[in-house]
């Protein structure tokens, strides 16, 4: 435990506590070993009685100190053990295990690796993914219009983010009546695609995954044209 803690650069204070506690425990174990060695070499109890009494007094005192030190350091050890194990195992490789799924339109998309059930629907033109009765993700094409016109029609200028991925004209995220909403638009050669995320409740991690999904759905629609 102490050697593992010494390998954590940002845990100097707790490492010093462990080192001090380790000295107390080592002293206790040393006295126990000394008593055992004394008994092993004795020809009779009387020949070592006085020495055993002296060691017994030290052992009792050190045992009490050792028990207290271990109890005091227990929270520190519980906190450091996961860090030590992580440091020993090295950096973890994160694998994004997505599931390929197909809409009724015939278009396919990779669904994010979430725990709940998915239901895919829509038409030949529009793709809809429903997640765990909590969210709906839609990719809907439009013709004879532009992303600028769709922006004015759907959200207004005040809710639009100016930081968008490549190929996306605008993204708008906002909350409304217990829902988290994200709208996005991507322009194509003749029209474009509007993406909509509608999530019930407040879940930032899930909302982020669904935002990535709607962009993939939009790209799939534009690529199919």
N, C-alpha and C positions, 0 to 999 in steps of 0.2 A: 504493500500500500504506500509506504513512504517513498520507495524508489519510483513508483508511478507518479506520485504527486510532484516529485522533483523534476519530472519531465514536462510539467505544465508551467509555462513561463508566467502566466498571469495569476498564479495561486501561491505567491511567496509567503504571505501571512499565514495561510492555513498549513502550508508545508512546514513552517517553523513550529507551529503548534504540534503537528504530528511528530516532528523530530524530538521535541521535548518530551512528549508522551512516550515515545519509543524508548527513550533512555530509562524511564521509570519501569517500563515493562521488562526491558532487558536486565535491569538490576534485580528484579523479582525472580526472573527465570534463572539468573546466575546463582542466586542464593539457593534455589531449589536444587539445581544441578550439584552445587557444592555439598549440600546435605546428603544427596544420594551417593555421591562419590565417597563421602565419609563413612556411610553405612556399609558400602560395598567392601571397604578396606578394613572394617572393624573386626576384631576377633571376639569381642563381647560388648554388650551394651554399656557396661560400666566404664570401659576404656574410652568411650566417646560421649558419655552422658553430658559432661560439662560443655563440650563443644556443640553438641546438638541443641542444648538449651539456648546457647548464644545465637545459633543460627535460627532457631525457632522464633525467637523474639524479632529478629530482623525480617524473617519471612512473613510473620503476621503483620508487621508494620508495612512492608512493601506490598503485600497482597492488598491491603486496604487502599493504599495509594494507587496501585495498578487498576483496581476496580473503578475507582473514582475517575482516573484519567481516561479509561476506555469509555465510561458513560458520558463524560464531558465531550469526548471527541466523536461520539457516534453521529451527531448531525453533520459534522464536517466530513466524515467518511462516506455517509450516504450521499452527500452532495458531490463528492469528488469521484466516486466510483464510476458513474456514467462517463465523466470526462476522461478518466484514465483509460477505460475500455475503448472509447472512441479514438483516443490518441494511438492506442496500440494497434487498432484495426486499420488505421490509415483513412484517407479520404473515401467517402462513400460515393459510388457511381449511381447517379439518379437516372433511371430508365423510365421514359414516358410511354407506358403501355396503353396505347389508344386502341379502340375497337372500331373497325371499319363497319359501316352500316349503310343501307341503301334506302332511299326514299321511294315512294310510289312513282315519282317522276323518272326513276331509273338512275338518278344521280347518286353518287356515293360520297360519304364524308366520314372523317375520323372523329368519333365521339370521345370526349375527355374521360379519363379513368376515374369516374365517380362511383359511389356505392349504390345509388338508387336506380330504379328502372327507367328505361327510355321508351317512348312511343313515337314512331315516325309516321307522319302523314303529309297532307298537302295535295296538290294537283300536279298536272303536267308542267305548270308554270311556277308554282310556289312550293317551297319546301318548308315543313314545320316539324320541329323536334320538341316534344314535351318531356320534361324531366321530373319524375317523382311527385307529380301533382303540385310542384312548387314553381316551375318555370316553363316558359314557352319561348322558343327561339325560332325566328321566322326569317327567311330570305325571299323577298318578293321583287320580281322584275318590273320595270316600267318602260314604256316607249313614248316617243314624241314628247319628251320632257328632259329635264336636266337635274343634276344633284342640287344646283342652286335653287331651282324652282321647288324641288322636294323639301329642301331645308326651310324655305319660307312657309310652305304648306304645313309641315309637320311640327317644327320645333321653334322657329324664330331664331334670330341671330344671337340672343343673349345666352343660350344654352349650348352653344357649339364650341367644341374644343378645337384649337388651332393646331394641336399636336396630334397628327394622325399617321398611321402606317402608310408605307408607299402603296399607291394605287387606290387609296381611300380619300374621298373628297372632304368628308367631315364626319365627326363622331360627337354625339350629344349624350350625356349621362345625367340623370336627375332622379329624385325620389318624388313619388306622388301617391298619396292615400295608401300607405303601407306597401308600396311596390318600389323596387329598384328598376329603372328603365335605362336602356341604352339603345340609341338609334344611330345608324351609320349609313353612308351612301357611297357607292363606287360607280364611276361613270364608265360606260362601255361605248362601243362604236356607234350603236343606234339605241340610245336609252341608257339604262343602267340597272342597278340592284339596290334596294333598300333592305337593310338588316335590322331586326328588332329583337331585343332581349327584354323579357318581362319576368322579373323574379319577385315572388312574394316574400316579404321579410327583408332582413338586413344581414347579408352574409357576403363579406367582401371577397373571400377566397373563391366561393362558388361563382359570384358575379364576374370575377376576373376570368375564370375558366369558360363561362358561357360567352363572354365577350370575344374570346379567342375562337370559340366554335362558330359564332355568327360570321366572323371574318372568313373562316374556311368555307362556310356555306356560300357566302357571296362570291368568293373566288371561283368555287366550283361552278356556279351558275354562269359567271362571265366566261369561264373557260369552255363551257359547253356550247357557247354561241358561235 
